[in-house]
């Protein structure tokens, strides 16, 4: 009697195990099928619209919380001064590898050359800007900066930006902010820092002129650059 019961139990146990395995496989295959359908649907959505693809990619890397700092080089036109500046402030960074470098060649109808990269996880990326050929003209700077900003908007969809202007790059930053302040699609300038900027060309103190009188009444010798900034700055 006991032997027959044991045989029945032995037959019952494998059957239960088999049933459990079948249920588990059905559940697992069902989950995988749903996941595959989701991936397929997502793939079709991305493939069907290039604009949708752009939105999906940029949503994770260029949210409104990302505010890059845009470093503008001086009248020499090269990015070398910015390289030294960035290496001094951020010793662990390589300007060539860890920063985006935008060169707008003002001698070739503002042709844009792009090198370097931006880490998509970086909330405060660094961007170097150079004009290739040197200039002290704020107007020329501003047009070239606008070309770079248009690229940043189309590529990364930045909504805000910080500016650092070195030497004549400070002039360019001021002209850019004055000339293109009302262009709706450009990034809003959150902060601006001038490093040895030029706002009255290279005019020197005149006889009898002091820093106090300069700050109170403005310079005695006013260049066209100064007059333009005074008329448009607000």
C-alpha positions in Angstrom: 0.0 0.0 0.0 2.7 2.4 1.0 4.7 1.5 -2.1 1.7 2.4 -4.3 1.2 5.7 -2.6 4.9 6.5 -3.0 4.7 5.7 -6.7 1.7 8.0 -7.1 3.5 10.8 -5.3 6.6 10.3 -7.5 4.4 10.6 -10.6 2.5 13.6 -9.2 5.7 15.6 -8.3 7.2 15.6 -11.8 3.8 16.6 -13.2 3.5 19.6 -10.8 7.1 20.6 -11.7 6.3 20.4 -15.4 3.1 22.5 -14.9 5.1 25.2 -13.0 7.8 25.3 -15.7 5.2 25.7 -18.4 3.5 28.5 -16.6 6.9 30.2 -16.0 7.9 29.9 -19.6 4.5 31.3 -20.8 4.9 34.3 -18.5 8.5 34.9 -19.6 7.8 34.6 -23.3 4.8 36.9 -22.9 7.0 39.5 -21.2 9.6 39.2 -23.9 6.9 39.5 -26.6 5.6 42.7 -25.1 9.1 44.2 -24.8 9.8 43.3 -28.4 6.6 45.0 -29.5 7.6 48.1 -27.6 11.0 48.2 -29.1 9.5 47.6 -32.6 7.0 50.4 -32.1 9.7 52.8 -30.8 11.9 51.9 -33.8 9.1 52.6 -36.2 8.4 55.9 -34.6 12.1 57.0 -34.7 12.5 55.8 -38.3 9.3 57.5 -39.5 10.3 61.0 -38.5 13.7 62.6 -38.5 12.4 65.5 -36.4 11.1 63.1 -33.8 14.5 61.4 -33.7 16.1 64.8 -33.0 13.8 65.4 -30.1 14.4 62.0 -28.5 18.2 62.4 -28.7 18.3 66.0 -27.5 15.9 65.5 -24.6 18.4 63.6 -22.6 21.5 65.7 -23.4 20.3 69.3 -24.0 17.6 70.1 -21.4 16.9 73.6 -20.4 19.1 73.1 -17.3 22.2 72.9 -19.5 24.0 76.3 -19.6 27.3 76.3 -21.5 30.0 78.9 -21.1 31.1 80.5 -24.4 34.7 81.7 -24.3 35.6 84.4 -27.0 39.2 84.8 -28.0 41.0 88.1 -28.5 42.2 90.1 -31.5 44.8 87.5 -32.5 42.0 85.3 -33.8 43.4 82.0 -32.5 42.1 79.9 -29.7 45.5 79.6 -28.0 44.8 82.2 -25.3 41.6 80.4 -24.4 43.5 77.0 -24.3 45.9 78.5 -21.7 43.0 80.1 -19.8 41.0 76.9 -19.6 44.0 74.7 -18.7 44.8 77.1 -15.9 41.2 77.0 -14.5 40.5 73.3 -15.1 43.8 71.4 -15.0 42.1 68.0 -15.6 40.5 69.2 -18.9 42.0 69.1 -22.4 40.6 72.0 -24.5 41.0 69.9 -27.6 39.2 66.8 -26.3 36.9 68.0 -23.5 35.6 71.2 -25.0 33.8 72.2 -28.2 35.9 74.4 -30.4 34.0 76.7 -32.9 36.1 78.6 -35.4 34.3 81.1 -37.6 36.8 82.2 -40.3 36.0 85.9 -40.9 38.4 85.9 -43.9 36.3 83.2 -45.6 32.7 84.6 -45.3 32.3 83.4 -41.8 32.9 79.7 -42.6 32.3 77.6 -39.5 34.8 74.8 -38.5 33.8 72.5 -35.6 36.1 70.3 -33.6 36.2 68.8 -30.1 33.1 67.5 -28.4 30.5 68.1 -25.6 29.8 65.4 -23.0 26.0 64.9 -23.1 26.0 64.5 -19.3 27.8 67.8 -18.7 25.5 70.5 -17.4 28.1 73.3 -17.8 30.0 72.5 -21.0 32.8 74.7 -22.3 32.8 76.2 -25.8 35.8 77.9 -27.3 35.2 80.5 -30.0 37.8 82.0 -32.4 37.7 84.1 -35.6 40.8 82.5 -37.2 41.9 85.9 -38.7 42.4 88.6 -36.1 40.1 91.7 -35.7 39.2 94.4 -33.2 35.9 95.2 -34.9 33.0 94.6 -32.6 30.6 94.4 -35.6 32.7 91.6 -37.3 32.9 89.7 -34.0 29.2 90.0 -33.5 28.3 88.5 -36.9 30.8 85.6 -36.4 29.4 84.9 -32.9 25.9 84.8 -34.4 27.0 82.1 -36.8 28.3 80.1 -33.9 25.2 80.6 -31.9 23.0 79.5 -34.8 25.0 76.3 -34.9 24.6 75.7 -31.2 20.8 76.2 -31.4 20.4 73.9 -34.3 22.7 71.2 -32.9 22.1 71.3 -29.2 19.0 73.5 -28.7 20.5 75.6 -26.0 18.1 78.1 -24.4 20.7 80.0 -22.3 24.4 80.7 -22.3 27.2 82.4 -20.4 29.7 84.6 -22.2 33.4 85.2 -21.3 35.1 87.8 -23.6 38.9 88.1 -23.6 40.5 91.4 -24.8 38.8 92.3 -28.1 36.5 89.3 -27.5 34.9 91.4 -24.8 34.1 94.0 -27.5 32.7 91.3 -29.7 30.5 90.0 -26.8 29.1 93.5 -26.1 28.3 94.1 -29.8 26.7 90.7 -30.1 24.4 91.3 -27.1 23.4 94.7 -28.4 23.0 93.7 -32.1 21.1 90.4 -31.6 19.4 90.9 -28.2 15.9 90.8 -29.8 16.5 87.6 -32.0 14.0 85.2 -30.4 15.6 81.9 -31.2 19.1 82.7 -29.9 20.2 81.5 -26.4 19.6 84.1 -23.7 22.8 85.4 -22.1 22.6 84.6 -18.4 26.0 86.0 -17.3 28.8 88.0 -19.0 32.4 88.3 -17.8 34.9 90.7 -19.4 38.6 89.9 -19.2 40.6 93.0 -20.2 37.9 94.0 -22.6 38.2 97.0 -25.0 35.3 99.4 -25.2 37.0 102.6 -26.3 39.4 101.0 -28.8 42.8 101.6 -27.3 42.4 105.2 -26.1 44.6 106.2 -23.3 44.0 108.6 -20.4 44.2 112.2 -21.5 46.1 115.0 -19.7 44.2 115.8 -16.4 42.0 112.8 -16.8 41.5 110.6 -13.7 39.7 107.3 -13.0 37.1 109.1 -11.0 36.4 111.6 -13.8 36.3 108.8 -16.3 33.7 106.8 -14.3 31.7 109.9 -13.6 31.7 111.7 -16.9 33.0 109.2 -19.4 36.3 109.5 -21.3 37.5 112.8 -22.7 38.5 111.0 -26.0 35.5 109.1 -27.3 36.1 106.7 -30.2 33.4 105.5 -32.6 33.4 102.2 -30.7 32.7 104.0 -27.4 29.9 106.1 -29.0 28.3 103.0 -30.5 28.3 101.1 -27.2 27.0 104.2 -25.3 24.2 104.6 -27.8 23.0 101.0 -27.8 23.9 99.6 -24.4 21.1 99.3 -22.0 
